[in-house]
Amino acid sequence: MEKEISIWKPIKIDEKWLTVNTSKLDDLAPSWFSKRKQLKEGSEEYEDFLNKLKRQHAIETGIVEKLYDLKEGITQTFIKEGFVESYLQHGDTNIPPQQLFAYLKDHFQAIDFVFSVVKQNRQITKGFILELHQLVTQHQSSTEAIDTLGNLVKVELLKGQFKKHDNNPKRADGTIFLYCPPIHIEAEIDNLISILTDLENKKTKPVIIAAWFHHAFTQIHPFQDGNGRLARLLASLILIRHGLFPFTVKGSEKKKYIDSLEEADKNEPQSLIDFFCEVEKRNIQEVLNLKLDATASKKSLEEIADVFSQRVETWKHGLQKERLDKINNNRTEVFAYCNNALDETESELRKRISEDVAKIYLDKAYPESDRYFWFSHQIVDYAKLHDYLFNRTLPRGWFKVAFVLSDVRQYQLVISIHHYGYGDSTIAVGAFLEFIESSSNGKSKTNGFKRKGQNNNTITSVPLNIRPHIISLEADISELKPNLKSFLQDTITITLGQIASEIR
C-alpha cells in the first residue's frame, strides 16, 4: 500500500535552526581563520589544495546521485592527479569513460564557477540558480520520471528551467515523498532568497545559513533532476563566501547525509548541522596539516632575504605576543581541564570497580615536566595512522590511566596532548592503549618491545578505533570543554570495553 509523506512546507526558519549547537566546527575554526590571514593569493600549495577539493566535489556529487560508480583507488588518483582518462582501468567505473568524463567536467566547471562567483561578490538570485543548473547538467540528456500508469520512464531533462510537472520520488517500500508543486516554485525560490538575505544581514553563523538553505532547497525540489547537486553547490557558495570550504558529501557518507536531511524534515536540524560541521572540520584539519611555505614562490636572494628580515623583525618586536600568550594560556587551561575531568573519572571508576578486580591510577606529565617526551614513538605512529603531522617542536604532555589486573598483567591508556600540523594554534588530543605483561621468572613471555625502566616487561599496542580530537587554542576554551569532556569519556568507555573483550 502506498504511503505519501509531504516533505515540502512553505519555506521559513524558526528558533530550532537558530539555536543549534555548532561547537563541532567552532572548536577548530579559529585556527583556520588565523592561518588564512597568512596566505597570499596564488600560493601554489594552497591553490593545489583547493583544486583537489574541487575535484573531490566533482567526483563525489555524481556518486551520491548514482550517475556513476567509481572505485576508491581511481577516485583518489583523480583527486590527486586530475581527470586523466589513461588512469582509468577496466572495472573502475560502471558507465562508458566518455560519459564519465563529461559528467566530471560539468561538475568541476560548476564548483569552479562557484569559486569565481564568490570572487566577483555575485549574489544568489533566481537567474543565477537557473544558470548553475544549466552548467551542472550540460551533458545529462535525460532523467527518470513516473508516467500516469506509475511506470518508471526516461524523459528529456529540462536544463536551466524549473520543473513543469511533479517529481515526487517513490521508494522501494512504496512510500512517495511529496515536494513543492510546480505552481509554487517561483514564489518559494523568491522566499528562500529573501530569508537568505535576512540571515546574512543578521550575521547568522555561515554553517547554519548553508545547512538551512540546503535543506530548504531540497524541500522545494525545484528542478526535474539535479536538485541534490544544486543544493550542495549553493551551500558551498555560502560557505566559501565566508572563508570556509565546499560542502562535499562522500559516497560512503550518503546514508548519514540522507538520515540527517530526514531528521531536518521533522524540524530536528541538529543532525544536519553536525554533519555540515564535520565536513568543514575535515577540510580544515587537512589544510592545517598542509605545509604552506611563504618562501616557496620567492626566487631571488633579495626576495628570500626580505621574507627572512620581516619574520625575524616580527618575532623580535613581539608583534604576536598577545596571540602567543593566549595560545600558551589556553594550552595550560586544556591540560588543567583534562586533569580535572580524568580525576573525576578515576574516582568514579574506583567506586564501581573494586581494587580486588583492578587497581586504577592516574599519572601525568605536563609540558614543563621532565617526562613530557615519553611516548614520542607511539605518538608518531598514531599521527601516521590518522594521516597528520605531529609537531614535536611545540609543547606537549600526556595523561596515563593504568588498569592493573595482576602483578604480571596491566593495561595503560595514554591520552596525549600535542600540536597538530604546521601551525602553532592547533592541538590534537589522541589516545592509544598498551598491554603490559611481565613474567614472574623475569623473562618476557611474548614478542614485543621494552621501554627503558621497565625491565622484564613486554609492551604491545592494542588497536583502538579512536580518532584524534582536534581543537584550536585560539577558540574560547570554555566552549571547547563539553566536546573535550565527551571525547575523554568516550575514550575511557571504549578502553574498558576493549579490555573486557580481551579477558578470557
Secondary structure, 3 states (H helix, E strand, C coil): CCEEEECCCCCCCCHHHHCCCCHHHHCCHHHHHHHHHHCCCCCHHHHHHHHHHHHHHHHHHHHHCCCCCECHHHHHHHHHHCCCHHHCCCCCECCCHHHHHHHHHHHHHHHHHHHHHHHCCCCCCHHHHHHHHHHHCCCCCEEEEECCCCCEEEEECCCCCCCCCCCCCECCCCEEEECCCHHHHHHHHHHHHHHHHHHHHCCCCHHHHHHHHHHHHHHHCCCCCCHHHHHHHHHHHHHHHCCCCCCCCCHHHHHHHHHHHHHHHCCCCHHHHHHHHHHHHHHHHHHHCCCCCCCCCCCCHHHHHHHHHHHHHHHHCCCCHHHHHHHHHHHHHHHHHHHHHHHHHHHHHHHHCCCCCCEEEEEEECCCCCCCCCCHHHHHHHHHHCCCCEECCCCCEEEEEEEEEECCEEEEEEEEEEEECCCCCEEEEEEEEEEEEECCCCCCCCCCECCCCCCCEEEEEECCCCCCEEEECCCCHHHHHHHHHHHHHHHHHHHHHHHHHHCC
